[in-house]
């Protein structure tokens, strides 16, 4: 029996939607070809949106296009269980967030998470956000739901309803988030690959430490907000690119413009532009690099973008490169 996108869509409405409805969640689904894979084979995905929350999951169903209905049903049931594992904590956090009416007690926990608006359209409405990085990325506001705000282990997105509850403007929220960013632990940079001398290896280099020498334009570095040690992961570190002082210092240490590869919400990769024959060829090479890196090392929920950016030292701004 031949199965296509319509079959998967019908089975999703028959199997998955009722399972989520029984748990108290109202969702809509759609099946479409997704070009997020950029440079890899096109993937067909089941997109699940929870009404009113902005929370969505993309479930790859490419292998189900020719599968029997029994296999499709098993996969959809598994998808529903995984969805509930993710969405229940999310909704609990949002409920807790809306119960915190005193903005002054929580303002120090506000932080920014970068999101690609092309990959996360759910944040375009109902959530205060700001276009950054050549207007190609969204800065979405979140609140750490514990006192260890620097780690952001558990957090919730700030909605426009929460903004009204707090009786503040988006501009105030932006200024508070940037102030918190500057107060966080210093920005760290980690060497992923060094093509020249070993004396340039800095496994945990604090960019704000006085006396830092130089960075190798031929190396690839990982920029994050916390040191990456064994058993410890830096969280939501990609927002470090919103710190102008950090970007300028990296440019001085490299002595040139540099590419920024937003591979994950937790960190970005950085490399100089001089090793490439031209900016265009370098941008194309970096686009393939970020596609390869995210394909094998970044989970779906941590994926940031397939876009490539360049920091222009003269203009002191980030521009879209590819």
C-alpha positions in Angstrom: 0.0 0.0 0.0 1.5 3.3 -1.1 1.8 6.0 1.6 2.3 9.6 1.0 2.2 12.9 2.9 -1.6 12.9 3.0 -1.6 9.5 4.7 0.9 10.6 7.3 -1.2 13.7 7.9 -4.4 11.7 8.3 -2.7 9.2 10.7 -1.3 12.1 12.7 -4.8 13.5 13.2 -6.1 10.0 14.1 -3.2 8.9 16.4 -1.1 11.8 17.6 -3.6 14.6 18.0 -6.0 12.6 20.2 -3.1 11.4 22.4 -2.0 15.0 23.1 -5.6 16.1 23.5 -6.1 13.5 26.2 -3.1 15.0 28.0 -4.8 18.4 27.8 -2.9 19.9 24.8 -4.5 21.2 21.7 -2.2 21.0 18.7 -2.2 21.4 14.9 0.0 19.4 12.5 1.2 19.7 9.0 3.5 17.6 6.8 5.9 19.4 4.5 9.3 19.2 2.9 11.8 21.1 4.9 14.9 22.6 3.5 16.6 23.1 6.9 19.1 20.4 6.0 20.9 22.9 3.6 23.2 20.9 1.5 21.9 17.5 2.5 19.0 15.5 1.2 15.6 17.2 1.5 13.7 16.0 4.6 10.0 15.6 5.1 8.9 16.6 8.5 5.7 16.5 10.6 5.4 19.9 12.2 3.5 20.0 15.5 2.3 23.4 17.0 0.7 23.8 20.4 -2.0 26.4 20.1 -1.3 29.6 21.9 2.1 28.7 23.3 4.6 29.1 20.4 6.0 25.7 21.3 6.6 23.4 18.3 8.4 20.2 17.3 9.6 19.0 14.0 9.5 15.3 13.5 11.3 13.7 10.6 9.0 11.4 8.7 11.0 10.9 5.5 11.4 7.2 6.1 7.7 6.8 6.7 6.6 7.9 3.2 6.6 4.3 1.9 5.9 2.5 5.2 2.9 0.5 6.2 0.3 2.2 8.4 1.2 0.1 11.4 4.8 1.5 11.3 3.5 5.0 10.8 1.2 4.6 13.9 4.0 3.3 16.0 6.3 6.2 15.0 3.5 8.7 15.7 2.8 7.3 19.2 6.5 7.5 20.0 6.5 11.1 18.7 3.6 12.0 21.0 5.4 10.6 24.0 8.6 12.5 23.2 6.5 15.6 22.6 4.9 15.4 26.0 8.3 14.9 27.7 9.4 18.2 26.2 6.2 20.3 26.4 5.0 19.5 29.9 8.0 21.1 31.6 7.7 24.0 29.1 4.1 24.7 30.0 4.8 24.4 33.7 7.5 27.0 33.4 5.3 29.3 31.5 2.6 29.0 34.2 5.2 29.7 36.9 6.5 32.7 34.9 3.0 34.3 34.7 2.6 33.9 38.4 5.7 36.0 39.0 4.0 39.4 38.8 6.8 41.3 40.5 9.3 42.2 37.8 11.9 43.5 40.2 12.4 40.1 41.8 13.0 38.4 38.5 14.7 41.0 36.3 18.2 39.7 37.1 17.3 36.3 35.6 16.3 37.6 32.2 18.5 36.5 29.3 18.4 36.3 25.5 18.3 33.2 23.3 19.2 33.6 19.7 16.8 31.9 17.2 16.6 31.8 13.5 13.2 33.2 12.5 13.1 31.1 9.3 13.4 27.9 11.5 11.3 29.2 14.4 8.3 31.1 13.0 6.4 30.4 16.2 8.4 33.3 17.8 7.3 35.9 15.3 4.0 36.5 17.0 3.0 36.6 20.7 6.6 37.0 21.9 8.6 40.2 22.2 11.7 39.7 20.2 14.3 41.8 18.3 15.9 41.3 15.0 19.7 41.2 15.3 22.8 40.1 13.2 21.9 41.9 10.0 18.2 41.4 10.9 18.6 37.7 10.1 18.3 36.4 13.7 15.8 36.8 16.5 16.7 37.7 20.1 14.0 36.0 22.1 13.7 36.9 25.8 13.6 34.1 28.4 13.7 33.9 32.2 15.8 31.4 34.1 13.4 29.6 36.5 16.0 29.2 39.2 18.6 31.4 40.9 21.5 30.0 38.9 20.6 32.3 36.0 24.0 31.9 34.3 23.4 28.3 33.6 19.7 28.7 32.5 19.1 25.0 33.1 15.3 25.6 33.2 13.8 28.6 31.5 10.6 29.9 29.9 10.0 32.3 27.0 8.6 35.7 27.9 5.4 36.4 26.1 3.7 39.7 25.3 1.1 38.8 28.0 3.9 38.5 30.5 5.3 41.9 29.3 1.8 43.5 30.0 1.8 41.8 33.4 5.0 43.3 34.3 4.0 46.7 32.8 7.3 47.3 31.1 8.2 48.0 27.5 10.2 45.7 25.1 12.9 48.4 25.2 13.3 48.0 28.9 13.4 44.2 28.6 16.2 44.6 26.0 18.2 46.9 28.1 17.9 44.6 31.1 18.9 41.5 29.1 22.0 43.3 27.8 22.9 44.5 31.3 22.6 40.9 32.6 24.7 39.7 29.7 27.5 42.0 30.7 27.3 40.9 34.3 27.6 37.2 33.4 30.8 35.2 33.6 33.4 36.3 31.1 33.2 35.1 27.6 35.4 32.1 26.8 36.8 30.9 23.5 38.0 27.4 22.9 40.2 26.1 20.2 38.6 23.5 17.9 41.5 23.2 15.4 44.8 25.0 15.1 46.6 24.9 11.8 49.9 26.4 13.0 51.9 26.4 16.2 50.8 24.7 19.4 51.5 27.8 21.5 48.2 29.2 20.2 46.2 26.5 21.9 43.9 27.9 24.5 41.5 25.3 25.8 39.9 27.8 28.1 40.8 31.3 27.1 39.1 34.1 28.9 38.8 36.8 26.3 38.4 39.5 29.0 41.6 38.6 30.8 44.3 41.3 30.4 47.4 40.3 28.5 45.7 37.9 26.0 48.0 37.7 23.1 46.6 36.9 19.7 44.3 34.4 17.9 45.2 32.4 14.8 43.0 33.4 11.8 43.6 29.9 10.4 42.1 28.3 13.5 38.5 27.6 14.3 37.3 28.7 17.7 34.2 28.1 19.7 32.8 31.1 21.5 30.6 30.6 24.5 29.6 32.2 27.8 31.1 29.7 30.2 34.2 27.5 30.2 33.6 24.0 28.8 35.1 21.5 31.2 34.7 17.8 31.4 31.2 17.0 32.6 30.1 20.6 32.2 28.4 22.2 29.2 28.1 25.9 28.5 24.4 26.8 28.0 22.8 29.4 25.7 26.3 30.8 25.0 25.5 32.0 21.4 24.1 35.2 22.8 27.7 36.3 23.5 27.7 37.7 20.0 25.4 40.5 21.3 28.3 41.8 23.4 29.9 44.5 21.3 33.0 44.6 23.4 33.6 40.9 22.9 33.2 41.1 19.1 35.6 44.0 18.9 38.2 42.2 21.1 38.1 39.1 18.9 38.7 41.3 15.9 41.7 42.8 17.5 43.1 39.5 18.6 42.7 38.1 15.1 43.7 41.3 13.4 41.0 41.0 10.7 37.4 40.4 9.9 36.1 36.9 10.9 33.3 34.5 10.0 30.6 33.6 12.6 28.9 30.3 12.3 25.9 30.0 14.6 25.8 26.3 14.9 24.0 26.0 18.2 22.1 28.1 20.7 24.9 27.2 23.1 27.9 28.5 21.2 29.1 29.8 17.8 32.2 29.0 15.8 34.6 31.7 14.7 37.4 31.7 12.1 39.4 34.4 10.3 38.7 35.5 6.7 42.3 35.8 5.5 42.9 32.1 4.8 40.3 32.2 2.0 40.9 33.4 -1.5 37.8 35.6 -1.3 35.1 36.4 1.1 32.6 34.7 -1.2 34.5 31.5 -1.4 35.1 31.6 2.3 31.4 32.1 3.0 30.5 29.1 0.8 33.0 27.0 2.6 31.7 28.1 6.0 28.2 27.4 5.0 29.1 23.8 4.2 31.0 23.6 7.5 28.1 24.6 9.6 25.8 22.3 7.7 28.2 19.4 8.3 28.7 20.3 11.9 25.0 20.6 12.8 24.1 17.4 10.9 26.2 15.2 13.2 26.8 17.1 16.4 23.8 19.3 17.2 20.4 18.0 18.4 17.2 19.3 16.8 16.2 21.4 19.8 19.7 23.0 20.1 20.0 23.9 16.4 20.5 27.6 15.8 20.9 28.3 12.1 22.5 27.3 8.8 23.3 30.9 8.0 26.8 32.3 8.0 27.8 35.8 9.2 30.9 38.0 9.1 32.0 40.5 11.6 33.1 43.8 9.8 35.8 45.4 12.0 35.6 48.7 10.2 31.9 49.1 10.6 31.9 47.2 13.9 28.8 45.2 12.9 27.7 41.7 11.9 26.7 41.2 8.3 25.1 38.2 6.5 27.8 36.3 4.6 25.9 33.2 3.2 
